[in-house]
Amino acid sequence: MCVTAVESRPVGIVGASHSPSRRPFGARVKAFVALTKPRIIELLLITTVPVMFLAQQGVPDLGLVVLTCLGGYLSAGGANALNMYIDRDIDALMDRTSQRPLVTGMVSPRECLAFGITLAVVSTLLFGLTVNWLSAWLALGALLFYVVVYTMILKRRTSQNIVWGGIAGCMPVLIGWSAVTNSVSWAPVVLFLVMFFWTPPHYWPLSMKVRDDYARVGVPMLPVVASNKTVAKQIVLYSWVMVAVSLLLTPLGYTGWFYTSVALVAGGWWLWEAHALQSRAKAEATGGKLKEMRLFHWSITYVSLLFVAVAVDPFLR
């Protein structure tokens, strides 16, 4: 990547002239919170807590839920901070990331690195000492996979980056289950696979929207290196596998009619949206007519509905 060939920005560049320590305290606190990407972590917790209900087949210990959520937030927050530290060069050149704390200079790179490492250590110890060590190692494994395998190795080298890099985002279901049972079973493995096949068709529509951003910095997201038709076809393929895998919980004996009904309805609607996107791509729709963000927004609703059904189902059996 040749940074000198990219148009520079007048504001929001790494290494701002003012020392971060001289910024207002409240703004600095908000900046450190922003390093953890709290909106993304909300989604991770949505997939953690319901699995704890499924593992318990009822209401799990609330103290355990709080500790698991806290440990999960700190672990994912540490991973996100380290991700921003590594990606600070390209974040400064992308519109969607131009206001991140390292880009604006609100937090220095050294502070971000120390913050991320501290969160990683604290979260691992918190899990190990208050939940169990299986959950601790799973959380640490997810953090290292996201930082090393995805951010450092895959992201800038292959269009399959989000496919394999998404494994880190699948780990919360294993952590939620292991927090309750101190073991891993087929139920969390199935839900892990649901999230694995959910991640690409969730993220690729967003990548289609911000294709120019990724192209500018040389990150080969699939929509950058392939046509909309090819991306939409891949989205449909992953979507069908995801919905099929989501229906395995019931024949395996972990869920009943309620979860199955939600999975069928929500999955059916997902497939409708995925095929609609493919039809628009085949018609060579561009800009606002492609409506790729419809599937992106629905993907968040889908996973929320599915995991709420995971939590509610044990009470209806």
Buried (B, 14 or more C-beta within 10 A) or exposed (E): EEEEEBEEEEEBBBEBEEEBEEBEEEEBEEBBEBBBBEEEBEBBBBBBBBBBBBBBEEEBEEEBBEBBBBBBBBBBBBBBBBBBBBBBEBBBBBEEBBEBBBBBBBBBBEBBBEBBBEBBEBBBEBBBEBBBEBBBBBBBBBBBBBBEBBBBBBBBEBBEBBBBBBBBBBBBBBBBBBBBBEEBBEBBBBBBBBBBBBBBBBBBBBBBBBBEBBBBBBBBBBBBBBEBEEBBBBBBBBBBBBBEBBBBBBEEEBBBEBBBEBBEEBBEBBBEBBBBBBEBBEEEBEEEEBBBBBBBEBBEEBBBBBBBBBBBBBEEE
